[in-house]
């Protein structure tokens, strides 16, 4: 049977490698196999946690590699307007808009931009600079009409605060086609070039 000192260490000080050795000593003194199993299991859990933290730390970021794109509206292409909705969620993270692994624009809260693209099918994406999974949206620009898109923070970002590795498994931003805002609505946004 375990003595009271081992019980108190288990209940109060069951954190850290040093405490594991003290618990292991208690187990050897008391001769308890169950406590030894708990110590080994706790050590495994700590090693997994350390591995998750290390992998999270070395993931790094994926900064935008912005490529030049035409905003000359005299060319007969399709006009695309993209704006980012203002939100506290992901406010400190830039939204990167692009297609085919090419970053076109970096938008912050309340930014918008207009670009010209070829009249064809496109696969747009939005992502952050934090190595998340890009959100992709297929779009048909063959008709040459102006199309407008709203980027917004993913409402499921809260889970990333509790489990940081989830950041690399989901989208930080979402993109949807919307009715184009009128000039009065654009006044409240900052145009970026």
Secondary structure, DSSP 8 states (H G I E B T S, - for coil): ---HHHHHHHHH---SHHHHHHHHHHHHHHT-HHHHHHHHHHHHHHHHHHHHHHHHHHS------B------TTSSSEEEEEEE---STTTTS-EEEEETTEEEEEE-TTEEEEEEE-SSEEEEEEE-SSS---EEEEEE-TT---EEEEEEE-GGGHHHHH-GGGGGGS-SEEEEEE----HHHHHTSEE--
